[in-house]
Amino acid sequence: MEIGIDSFAGFGNTFGGAADRSRALLDLLERIEHADKTGLDVFGIGEHYRKEFLDSAPPVILAAAAARTKNIRLTSAVTVLSAADPVRVFQSFATLDLISGGRTEMVVGRGSFMESFPLFGLDLRDYDALFAEKLCLLLKIRDNEVVNWAGKFRASLKDQAIYPRPMQNPLPVWVGVGGTLASFKRAGELGLPLMVAVIGGETHRFGPLVELYRKSGLDAGHSPEKLKVGLHSLGYVSKDSRDAVEDYYPGYAEAFTRIGRERGWPPVTRSHFDAQVGSTGAQVIGNPEEVAEKILRHSDSLGGISRFTFQMDNAGLSHKQLMEAIELIGKEVLPIVNDREK
């Protein structure tokens, strides 16, 4: 199993100035470099258009990371394809693939925040149609140097050559999904690897949706090897499990209570958080042994996963805490998982 980190380039001090924002991004690049050196497999950068995140241009951050790393794979987490031009998305990630020496991937999705729709003049009523059409075009560009295409939301392409071409052929494209049945089915029918974001509830409840994905892929004629499943979860690792919980909770509660006010959710309570940290809850927080065991339990509940990524920078943790967590994941969690999978 591949183990990695996803970051939204969280900027805890949203009232800071340019120097603070610059420092936050430099710290993020240092964490990516550290993840590479400690043997992690993948690092992903999200895409948001909010004051508390600095990730509105993931390929730029990933290109800077590519120049500082040697082995780790670099991916989006996710590219909000509904709000983007698939031609430019492909060109950006193909360029990144050349810079990184063939270490680039992308996870594409519709996004869970809606700020990109008014920002780019899009209609929320087209939420699914935009993504379906743009994913179709992106895959056509990926698989063909010269493209002929016509759709509803973009100008047609006639005998149009699209460059640069990436080092990898094909450039890996995953589909990021939440809990929508149609999204799992579509990813399977297309034969694309699946990244499941589980940020609450109980991970095992996603088992039937993952089973639908695999069945849809097999029914469409895709080999089982193509139907990889990844899991993105909130998590954090510390040497002491109690410290991990106590360090993570305050920032998590503040962030999700704030977002909850926008979406009509109730405030976060400690009892709710503790349930999420429990044996079947989605959050993967604790000491290295506990975290490794929970990753393996989640994998079993979903019929086996190929990749697990931690989302840690949503809880206001310090750069030092995140660096130490990355060290523990690379040096202790990853070996435990690999050893017990044998």
C-alpha positions in Angstrom: 0.0 0.0 0.0 1.2 3.5 -0.8 1.1 6.0 2.1 1.1 9.7 1.6 0.0 13.2 2.7 -2.6 15.6 1.2 -2.4 19.3 2.0 -4.7 22.2 1.4 -1.9 24.6 2.1 -3.8 25.7 5.2 -3.0 29.2 6.4 -4.1 29.3 10.0 -3.4 33.0 10.5 -5.9 34.2 7.9 -5.3 37.8 9.0 -1.5 37.6 8.4 0.3 39.6 5.7 2.2 38.6 2.6 5.3 37.6 4.6 3.2 35.1 6.6 1.6 33.6 3.5 5.0 33.3 1.9 6.4 31.6 5.1 3.4 29.2 5.1 4.1 28.1 1.5 7.9 27.7 2.2 7.0 25.6 5.2 4.7 23.4 3.1 7.6 22.9 0.6 9.8 21.8 3.4 7.2 19.3 4.5 7.0 17.8 1.0 10.8 17.6 0.9 10.7 15.9 4.3 8.0 13.4 3.2 10.2 12.5 0.2 13.3 11.9 2.4 11.3 9.8 4.9 10.1 7.5 2.2 6.5 8.4 1.8 5.0 7.5 -1.6 2.8 10.5 -2.6 2.1 14.1 -1.7 -1.1 15.8 -2.9 -2.1 19.5 -3.0 -5.8 20.4 -2.9 -7.5 23.3 -4.8 -9.6 25.9 -3.0 -10.6 29.5 -3.4 -10.8 30.6 0.2 -8.8 32.9 2.5 -7.7 30.1 4.8 -6.1 28.0 2.0 -3.2 28.9 -0.2 -3.8 26.2 -2.8 -5.7 27.9 -5.6 -2.8 27.0 -8.0 -1.7 23.4 -7.2 0.6 22.9 -10.2 2.7 25.9 -9.2 3.2 24.5 -5.7 3.9 21.0 -7.0 6.4 22.3 -9.6 8.3 24.0 -6.8 8.2 20.7 -4.8 9.4 18.7 -7.9 12.6 20.7 -7.9 13.2 19.8 -4.3 12.3 16.1 -4.3 13.6 12.9 -6.0 11.2 10.0 -5.5 7.8 11.0 -4.1 4.9 11.2 -6.5 3.2 14.6 -6.8 -0.5 14.9 -7.3 -3.5 17.2 -7.0 -6.0 16.4 -4.3 -8.3 17.3 -6.0 -8.2 19.4 -9.3 -11.6 21.0 -9.4 -12.2 20.0 -13.1 -15.7 21.4 -13.2 -14.3 25.0 -13.0 -11.3 24.5 -15.2 -10.4 24.2 -18.9 -9.3 20.6 -19.5 -6.8 21.7 -22.1 -5.0 24.0 -19.6 -5.3 21.3 -16.9 -3.6 18.8 -19.1 -0.9 21.2 -20.2 -0.1 22.2 -16.6 0.2 18.6 -15.4 2.0 17.4 -18.5 4.6 20.2 -17.9 4.8 19.2 -14.2 5.4 15.6 -15.3 8.3 16.6 -17.4 9.8 18.7 -14.6 9.4 15.9 -12.1 10.8 13.2 -14.3 7.5 11.3 -14.6 6.3 11.5 -11.0 3.0 13.4 -11.6 -0.6 12.3 -11.2 -3.8 14.2 -10.8 -7.0 13.5 -8.9 -9.9 15.2 -10.5 -13.3 15.9 -8.9 -16.1 18.4 -8.5 -14.9 19.8 -5.2 -16.8 20.1 -2.0 -16.6 23.9 -1.8 -18.6 26.1 -4.2 -16.5 29.3 -4.4 -15.1 28.4 -7.9 -18.6 28.5 -9.5 -19.3 32.2 -9.1 -15.6 33.0 -9.5 -15.5 31.6 -13.0 -19.1 32.4 -14.0 -20.5 28.9 -13.8 -24.0 27.8 -12.9 -24.4 25.4 -10.0 -27.2 23.8 -11.8 -24.6 22.4 -14.2 -22.6 20.9 -11.3 -22.5 17.3 -12.6 -22.9 18.0 -16.3 -19.8 20.2 -16.3 -17.7 17.6 -14.6 -18.9 14.7 -16.8 -18.1 16.6 -20.0 -14.8 18.0 -18.9 -13.6 14.6 -17.7 -14.5 13.2 -21.1 -12.4 15.9 -22.8 -9.5 15.5 -20.4 -9.2 11.8 -21.1 -9.5 12.4 -24.8 -6.6 14.8 -24.6 -4.6 12.5 -22.5 -5.0 9.6 -24.9 -4.7 11.5 -28.2 -2.1 14.1 -29.4 -4.5 15.4 -32.0 -8.1 16.0 -30.7 -11.5 16.3 -32.4 -14.2 17.1 -29.8 -17.5 19.0 -29.4 -19.5 19.7 -26.3 -21.8 22.1 -24.5 -19.5 24.1 -22.2 -16.4 24.7 -24.3 -15.5 25.7 -27.8 -15.1 22.7 -30.2 -11.7 21.3 -31.1 -11.0 20.3 -34.7 -7.7 18.5 -35.6 -6.2 20.3 -32.7 -2.8 19.2 -31.5 -2.2 19.7 -27.8 1.2 20.1 -26.2 3.4 19.4 -24.3 3.0 15.7 -24.0 3.9 14.2 -20.6 6.7 11.8 -19.8 4.3 9.1 -18.6 1.9 7.6 -21.2 -0.8 7.7 -20.0 -0.6 10.4 -17.4 -2.3 8.9 -14.3 -5.7 10.4 -13.6 -7.7 9.4 -10.5 -11.3 10.3 -9.8 -11.9 11.9 -6.4 -15.4 11.1 -4.9 -17.4 11.7 -1.8 -20.5 9.7 -1.3 -22.4 10.0 -4.5 -23.4 6.7 -6.0 -23.2 7.9 -9.6 -19.6 9.1 -9.1 -18.5 5.7 -8.0 -20.3 4.0 -11.0 -18.8 6.5 -13.5 -15.3 6.0 -12.3 -15.7 2.3 -12.6 -17.1 2.4 -16.1 -14.2 4.6 -17.2 -11.7 2.3 -15.6 -10.1 5.1 -13.6 -8.5 4.6 -10.2 -10.7 5.9 -7.4 -9.8 8.2 -4.5 -12.5 8.1 -1.8 -12.6 11.1 0.6 -14.0 10.1 4.0 -13.9 13.0 6.4 -16.7 11.8 8.8 -18.9 8.9 9.7 -17.7 5.3 9.6 -15.4 4.3 6.7 -16.8 0.8 6.4 -20.1 2.3 5.3 -18.5 3.2 2.0 -17.9 -0.5 1.3 -21.0 -1.0 -0.9 -20.1 2.0 -3.0 -16.6 0.7 -3.5 -18.1 -2.6 -4.5 -20.3 -0.9 -7.0 -17.2 0.9 -8.4 -15.4 -2.4 -8.9 -18.4 -4.2 -10.3 -19.1 -1.3 -12.8 -15.5 -1.5 -13.9 -15.5 -5.2 -14.4 -18.8 -5.1 -16.3 -17.3 -2.4 -18.6 -14.5 -4.8 -19.4 -11.7 -3.3 -17.3 -9.1 -5.5 -15.6 -9.1 -5.6 -11.8 -5.6 -4.2 -11.8 -6.9 -0.9 -13.2 -9.5 -0.5 -10.6 -7.4 0.8 -7.7 -8.9 2.4 -4.7 -7.3 5.0 -2.5 -8.6 6.5 0.8 -8.2 10.1 1.9 -8.9 10.6 5.6 -8.3 13.2 8.3 -5.5 12.0 10.5 -2.5 12.8 12.7 0.3 10.8 14.3 2.2 11.5 17.5 4.4 9.2 19.7 1.7 9.2 22.4 -1.9 8.6 21.4 -3.3 10.9 24.0 -1.1 13.7 22.8 -2.2 13.1 19.2 -5.9 13.5 20.1 -5.3 16.5 22.4 -3.1 18.3 19.8 -5.5 17.7 17.0 -8.9 18.4 18.5 -8.8 22.2 19.2 -7.9 23.2 15.6 -10.2 20.6 14.1 -13.2 21.8 16.2 -12.6 25.4 15.3 -12.2 24.8 11.6 -15.2 22.4 11.2 -17.4 24.6 13.4 -16.6 27.6 11.2 -17.3 25.7 8.0 -20.4 24.2 9.7 -21.9 27.7 10.2 -21.7 28.1 6.4 -23.4 24.8 5.7 -25.9 24.6 8.5 -24.1 21.9 10.5 -24.2 21.9 14.3 -21.0 22.9 16.2 -18.4 20.2 16.7 -18.6 18.5 20.1 -15.9 16.5 21.9 -18.2 13.4 22.0 -18.7 13.5 18.2 -14.9 13.9 17.7 -14.1 11.0 20.1 -16.5 8.8 18.1 -14.7 9.7 14.9 -11.4 8.7 16.5 -12.9 5.4 17.7 -12.3 2.0 16.1 -14.8 2.4 13.2 -14.7 6.2 12.9 -13.2 7.8 9.9 -10.4 9.8 11.6 -7.0 8.1 11.8 -5.4 9.7 14.9 -3.1 8.1 17.4 0.3 6.6 17.9 2.1 4.8 15.0 0.9 1.4 16.0 -2.7 2.5 16.4 -2.7 4.4 13.1 -1.2 1.6 11.2 -3.8 -0.9 12.5 -6.7 1.5 11.7 -5.4 2.0 8.1 -5.4 -1.8 7.7 -8.9 -2.1 9.2 -10.2 0.5 6.8 -8.5 -1.3 3.9 -10.1 -4.6 4.8 -13.6 -2.9 5.2 -13.2 -1.6 1.6 -12.0 -4.8 0.1 -8.4 -3.7 -0.1 -7.0 -0.3 -0.9 -3.9 0.7 -2.9 -3.2 4.1 -1.3 -3.9 5.9 1.9 -3.4 9.7 2.4 -3.5 11.7 5.6 -5.1 15.2 5.6 -3.4 16.8 8.6 -3.2 20.6 8.1 -6.8 21.3 8.7 -6.4 21.4 12.5 -4.0 24.4 13.0 -1.1 22.2 13.9 2.3 23.9 13.9 4.9 23.3 11.2 7.1 21.4 13.8 4.2 19.1 14.8 3.5 18.3 11.1 7.1 17.6 10.4 7.3 15.3 13.4 4.1 13.5 12.2 5.5 13.0 8.7 8.7 11.5 10.2 6.6 9.1 12.3 4.4 8.1 9.3 7.5 7.4 7.1 9.7 5.7 9.7 7.1 3.8 11.7 3.6 3.7 10.2 4.6 2.8 6.7 6.9 -0.1 7.7 4.2 -1.5 10.0 1.6 -1.4 7.2 3.9 -2.9 4.6 5.0 -5.7 7.0 1.5 -6.7 8.0 0.2 -6.7 4.4 2.7 -9.4 3.5 
